[in-house]
Amino acid sequence: MRVHGEVSDDEAGAAAAAVTVVGETVVPSSPPPASAAGQQQQQPQQLVVGYALTKKKVKSFLQPKLLALARKKGIHFVSIDETCPLSEQGPFDIILHKLTSKEWQQVLEDYREEHPEVTVLDPPNAIQHLHNRQSMLQEVADLNLSDGYGEVCAPRQLVIMKDPSSIPDAVAKAGLSLPLVAKPLVADGTSKSHELSLAYVEASLPLLDPPLVLQEFVNHGGILFKVYIVGETIQVVRRFSLPDVNTYDLGNNDGIFRFPRVSCATNNAEDADVDPCIAELPPKPLLEKLGKELRRRLGLRLFNIDIIREHGRKDRYYVIDINYFPGYGKMPGYEHIFTDFLLSLVQSKYKRHLSGS
């Protein structure tokens, strides 16, 4: 695993290092015979990737630069028709998906049982873990990651299922400190699931709309680090986030401030004039360890982690969100990283096939 800055064409070939395959075997639909192994450098391997994505996701992910590079590398993206039986489509080497209906989840689980030779990115039952913000950050809290490079933890949080009038008492009993960030409990990738509110005073808490998660707000210099993970490759991008809250803010704001989402593509902070102490990326070894542990615990290979650094505490970091199959189209050089990752999955299977294991 390595942490990427800008990815050049020369570096792209090294991006797909050994990949840890979690929970399944990666099998090409038609493994080449041993005699073909020596020809792979001259003849691009044909790889069929079926995708089941929303129209919005297709537009943001399957950009022309990705499709053009994929064709050069022998990768073919094929749209999956949800109205037809999945077993009658293909054959596929890999399936990419980000649909949230229970019907689709069951179709995909049944398909995985019938076609263990197909790599599904990622297993539906593993993805479900990230659809609930209560369980999402529990893995981070249980990880208790702390070493010489820093400490990674989750903000203290409280789940409110119903009855907004009960929120002030629940917050007091939990010992949470204001201000509080309120997020929808369900994180299903919709625009609504990205909405959040910032509550400054106790009197505003009953105005919130459960079910939701309340997290203690941590001052972090207004900078968020989005850590993209593709297999064993990680890349970090800075984003602007919510500004710090001071004593004046707490004394002069009595309502709830609502935001469509914490960060977006227009809030890129890579080239902004930001205090170097705030803009400094988290240590590479710390991110490597965090990425490795979360891949193992979550059973996922395509996700991103939103991390903030506590202002005034250089070595303390908080994971505030984890997203499955995030907006990779916003990640510099994503077309190189992703195509190399797809090829590496099949190449690792070829090696096992040729060795007879």
Legacy VTK file of the C-alpha trace (Angstrom):
# vtk DataFile Version 3.0
C-alpha trace
ASCII
DATASET POLYDATA
POINTS 357 float
0.000 0.000 0.000
1.187 3.514 -0.607
-0.107 7.015 -0.214
-0.349 8.881 -3.518
0.136 12.514 -4.278
-0.353 13.376 -7.915
-0.248 10.218 -10.029
1.755 10.345 -13.243
1.484 7.909 -16.142
4.850 6.431 -15.138
3.649 5.784 -11.616
0.319 4.310 -12.628
1.719 0.905 -13.487
2.954 0.481 -9.933
-0.338 1.451 -8.324
-1.772 -2.074 -8.335
0.550 -3.791 -5.900
-0.432 -7.052 -4.208
-4.108 -6.869 -3.288
-5.618 -8.381 -0.171
-8.762 -10.187 -1.268
-11.283 -10.305 1.539
-13.877 -13.012 1.838
-13.879 -14.390 -1.704
-11.796 -15.767 -4.516
-11.111 -13.592 -7.548
-11.578 -15.637 -10.697
-11.519 -14.561 -14.357
-14.391 -15.965 -16.422
-11.932 -17.563 -18.845
-8.461 -18.124 -17.338
-5.752 -18.289 -20.006
-3.771 -21.488 -20.421
-0.229 -21.608 -19.107
1.142 -21.277 -22.641
-0.508 -17.875 -22.914
1.251 -16.471 -19.871
4.259 -15.319 -21.867
2.031 -13.510 -24.337
0.238 -11.341 -21.788
2.682 -8.476 -22.135
2.071 -8.221 -25.872
-1.648 -9.048 -25.897
-3.906 -7.092 -23.506
-6.025 -9.286 -21.304
-9.761 -9.055 -21.984
-11.578 -8.217 -18.771
-15.359 -7.795 -18.572
-16.646 -5.559 -15.781
-20.399 -5.420 -15.291
-21.732 -2.370 -13.503
-25.006 -1.649 -11.719
-24.938 2.035 -10.832
-27.339 4.950 -10.687
-27.370 7.359 -13.632
-25.641 9.956 -11.485
-22.910 7.491 -10.524
-22.410 6.380 -14.122
-21.864 9.990 -15.170
-19.389 10.795 -12.389
-17.451 7.512 -12.444
-17.434 6.309 -16.050
-15.786 9.441 -17.395
-14.307 9.445 -20.930
-10.743 9.353 -19.578
-11.496 6.186 -17.598
-13.246 4.465 -20.504
-10.460 5.361 -22.954
-7.708 4.040 -20.684
-9.751 0.934 -19.883
-10.108 0.099 -23.582
-6.341 0.384 -24.049
-5.851 -2.074 -21.204
-8.466 -4.532 -22.469
-11.107 -3.684 -19.874
-14.718 -3.576 -21.064
-17.443 -1.995 -18.939
-20.891 -3.513 -19.543
-24.123 -2.116 -18.112
-26.208 -4.591 -16.104
-29.944 -4.573 -16.843
-31.761 -4.733 -13.510
-34.980 -5.846 -15.227
-33.379 -9.075 -16.516
-32.070 -12.019 -14.472
-28.447 -11.361 -13.582
-27.504 -14.991 -14.217
-28.553 -14.578 -17.863
-26.173 -11.656 -18.399
-22.414 -11.641 -18.800
-20.270 -13.586 -18.363
-18.503 -11.141 -16.059
-15.105 -11.204 -14.424
-15.997 -8.419 -11.989
-19.205 -6.694 -10.931
-19.193 -3.105 -9.666
-22.365 -1.961 -7.943
-23.884 0.765 -5.819
-27.619 0.186 -5.692
-29.346 0.153 -2.326
-32.679 -1.634 -2.785
-33.216 -4.796 -0.759
-34.326 -6.607 -3.910
-31.011 -5.873 -5.618
-29.050 -6.900 -2.544
-30.754 -10.295 -2.592
-30.229 -10.728 -6.340
-26.534 -10.050 -5.898
-26.164 -12.363 -2.903
-27.842 -15.187 -4.838
-25.586 -14.510 -7.816
-22.453 -14.661 -5.643
-23.464 -18.091 -4.386
-24.104 -19.380 -7.900
-21.016 -17.738 -9.444
-18.161 -17.752 -6.920
-15.751 -17.250 -9.832
-17.003 -13.654 -10.263
-15.558 -10.905 -8.067
-18.269 -8.684 -6.614
-17.054 -5.271 -5.478
-18.054 -5.295 -2.748
-20.136 -7.950 -0.898
-23.617 -6.526 -0.163
-23.640 -7.729 3.440
-20.378 -5.855 4.099
-21.687 -2.657 2.513
-24.768 -2.695 4.748
-22.480 -1.997 7.694
-21.819 1.491 6.289
-25.487 2.329 5.726
-25.951 2.963 9.442
-23.867 5.725 10.998
-24.075 4.110 14.409
-22.374 0.899 13.283
-20.191 2.688 10.723
-17.899 4.368 13.240
-18.032 1.574 15.798
-15.237 -0.214 13.937
-13.060 2.888 14.329
-13.848 3.143 18.034
-13.088 -0.556 18.536
-9.847 -0.196 16.594
-8.356 2.103 19.231
-5.507 2.973 16.859
-2.631 4.782 18.535
1.073 4.658 17.767
4.077 6.952 17.441
2.492 8.710 14.466
-0.740 9.686 16.157
-4.085 8.583 17.501
-7.214 7.838 15.455
-10.607 7.758 17.110
-14.287 8.483 16.478
-16.160 11.477 17.915
-18.400 10.784 20.871
-21.880 10.262 19.508
-25.468 9.512 20.432
-28.272 7.917 18.395
-31.756 9.429 18.575
-34.441 7.249 16.993
-37.563 9.369 17.675
-39.202 12.044 19.846
-37.213 15.270 19.290
-38.401 16.613 22.660
-36.313 13.956 24.419
-33.051 15.048 22.787
-31.900 17.602 25.437
-32.248 15.066 28.262
-30.565 12.332 26.210
-27.640 14.637 25.421
-27.266 15.593 29.091
-27.325 11.948 30.221
-24.715 11.014 27.608
-22.499 13.886 28.732
-22.069 15.298 25.225
-20.836 18.872 24.860
-22.268 21.491 22.512
-22.068 22.295 19.671
-23.320 19.056 18.149
-23.345 17.875 14.551
-26.579 16.115 13.583
-26.482 13.614 10.711
-29.175 11.295 9.303
-28.858 7.819 10.809
-29.144 6.181 7.392
-26.196 6.762 5.050
-27.402 5.399 1.722
-25.572 7.715 -0.666
-28.564 9.957 -1.387
-28.270 13.737 -1.165
-30.444 13.700 1.959
-28.065 11.326 3.726
-25.262 13.883 3.288
-27.209 16.714 4.912
-26.107 17.818 8.352
-27.007 20.405 10.966
-24.971 22.198 13.609
-26.775 22.835 16.899
-25.184 25.467 19.142
-27.490 25.541 22.163
-29.647 23.097 24.086
-32.874 24.938 23.227
-32.380 24.185 19.529
-32.064 20.410 19.953
-35.837 19.654 19.828
-35.887 21.231 16.362
-33.864 18.334 14.964
-35.502 15.560 12.975
-34.801 11.939 14.098
-33.708 9.294 13.370
-30.254 10.824 13.566
-26.787 10.634 15.033
-25.442 13.458 17.189
-21.666 13.861 17.207
-19.604 16.240 19.301
-18.163 18.917 17.041
-14.358 18.978 17.027
-12.558 22.145 15.946
-10.255 21.164 13.074
-9.184 24.330 11.306
-11.881 23.994 8.656
-9.948 21.299 6.771
-11.095 17.748 6.060
-8.930 14.950 4.661
-10.682 12.570 2.276
-8.758 9.300 2.216
-9.701 7.333 -0.912
-9.056 3.591 -0.801
-8.898 1.368 -3.889
-7.715 -2.066 -2.831
-4.369 -1.447 -1.163
-3.824 1.949 -2.757
-4.753 5.100 -0.874
-4.758 8.734 -1.898
-5.462 11.758 0.268
-7.198 14.952 -0.868
-7.783 18.084 1.226
-11.248 19.599 1.351
-12.660 22.635 3.097
-14.985 21.718 5.933
-17.068 23.473 8.576
-15.238 26.399 10.227
-14.117 26.244 13.833
-16.562 27.290 16.545
-15.431 29.758 19.214
-16.895 31.142 22.427
-18.447 34.070 20.556
-20.277 31.695 18.212
-21.685 29.716 21.122
-22.944 32.869 22.826
-24.456 34.514 19.772
-26.118 31.668 17.857
-29.345 30.211 19.147
-30.584 28.279 16.144
-29.596 25.385 13.958
-27.388 25.830 10.923
-28.074 23.382 8.120
-25.569 22.343 5.474
-26.136 20.231 2.322
-22.897 18.324 3.034
-19.538 18.824 4.720
-17.423 18.848 1.580
-17.847 18.781 -2.178
-15.748 19.035 -5.319
-15.973 22.838 -5.355
-14.414 22.955 -1.902
-11.034 21.637 -2.990
-8.393 22.983 -0.610
-5.335 21.609 -2.402
-4.154 24.979 -3.742
-5.652 27.251 -1.099
-3.608 29.496 1.169
-4.000 27.518 4.386
-1.910 27.437 7.545
0.683 24.687 6.874
0.084 23.200 10.316
-3.592 22.751 9.452
-3.058 21.652 5.849
-0.331 19.090 6.617
-1.457 15.622 5.542
-1.769 12.901 8.185
1.363 10.707 8.450
1.617 8.067 5.734
2.295 5.138 8.134
-0.766 6.059 10.198
-3.025 6.102 7.131
-1.559 2.823 5.887
-2.300 1.136 9.190
-5.793 2.629 9.382
-6.620 1.618 5.804
-5.350 -1.919 6.309
-7.286 -2.440 9.529
-10.535 -1.012 8.176
-10.297 -3.107 4.996
-9.940 -6.191 7.147
-12.676 -5.268 9.610
-15.182 -3.982 7.055
-14.473 -6.569 4.348
-14.428 -3.796 1.729
-11.970 -2.679 -0.946
-13.698 0.425 -2.326
-14.397 3.155 0.207
-13.211 6.471 1.542
-12.635 7.808 5.027
-13.317 11.394 6.096
-10.729 12.431 8.671
-10.178 15.640 10.622
-7.248 16.679 12.827
-8.185 18.243 16.157
-7.093 21.885 16.143
-4.148 22.357 18.477
-3.526 18.598 18.688
-1.211 17.673 15.830
-1.345 13.952 16.549
-5.063 13.406 17.233
-7.366 12.505 14.340
-11.073 11.741 14.145
-12.853 9.620 11.551
-16.210 11.322 11.028
-17.579 9.347 8.072
-16.926 6.281 5.901
-18.468 5.953 2.434
-18.681 2.947 0.126
-17.695 3.466 -3.539
-17.211 7.236 -3.134
-16.773 9.869 -5.840
-13.553 8.494 -7.305
-13.972 10.813 -10.285
-12.813 13.660 -8.017
-9.600 11.822 -7.143
-6.553 12.891 -9.202
-5.370 10.088 -11.490
-8.275 7.828 -10.574
-8.447 6.283 -14.045
-4.907 4.869 -13.689
-5.392 3.666 -10.131
-8.749 2.021 -10.789
-7.861 0.231 -14.019
-4.654 -1.101 -12.491
-6.625 -2.314 -9.498
-9.122 -4.196 -11.676
-6.323 -5.865 -13.633
-4.470 -6.788 -10.455
-7.499 -8.712 -9.184
-7.510 -10.977 -12.222
-3.725 -11.230 -12.431
-3.577 -12.527 -8.881
-6.158 -15.166 -9.846
-4.110 -16.148 -12.905
-1.094 -16.791 -10.713
-3.114 -19.025 -8.406
-4.641 -20.816 -11.404
-1.254 -21.516 -12.983
0.208 -22.703 -9.697
-2.758 -25.019 -9.195
-3.637 -23.563 -5.806
LINES 1 358
357 0 1 2 3 4 5 6 7 8 9 10 11 12 13 14 15 16 17 18 19 20 21 22 23 24 25 26 27 28 29 30 31 32 33 34 35 36 37 38 39 40 41 42 43 44 45 46 47 48 49 50 51 52 53 54 55 56 57 58 59 60 61 62 63 64 65 66 67 68 69 70 71 72 73 74 75 76 77 78 79 80 81 82 83 84 85 86 87 88 89 90 91 92 93 94 95 96 97 98 99 100 101 102 103 104 105 106 107 108 109 110 111 112 113 114 115 116 117 118 119 120 121 122 123 124 125 126 127 128 129 130 131 132 133 134 135 136 137 138 139 140 141 142 143 144 145 146 147 148 149 150 151 152 153 154 155 156 157 158 159 160 161 162 163 164 165 166 167 168 169 170 171 172 173 174 175 176 177 178 179 180 181 182 183 184 185 186 187 188 189 190 191 192 193 194 195 196 197 198 199 200 201 202 203 204 205 206 207 208 209 210 211 212 213 214 215 216 217 218 219 220 221 222 223 224 225 226 227 228 229 230 231 232 233 234 235 236 237 238 239 240 241 242 243 244 245 246 247 248 249 250 251 252 253 254 255 256 257 258 259 260 261 262 263 264 265 266 267 268 269 270 271 272 273 274 275 276 277 278 279 280 281 282 283 284 285 286 287 288 289 290 291 292 293 294 295 296 297 298 299 300 301 302 303 304 305 306 307 308 309 310 311 312 313 314 315 316 317 318 319 320 321 322 323 324 325 326 327 328 329 330 331 332 333 334 335 336 337 338 339 340 341 342 343 344 345 346 347 348 349 350 351 352 353 354 355 356
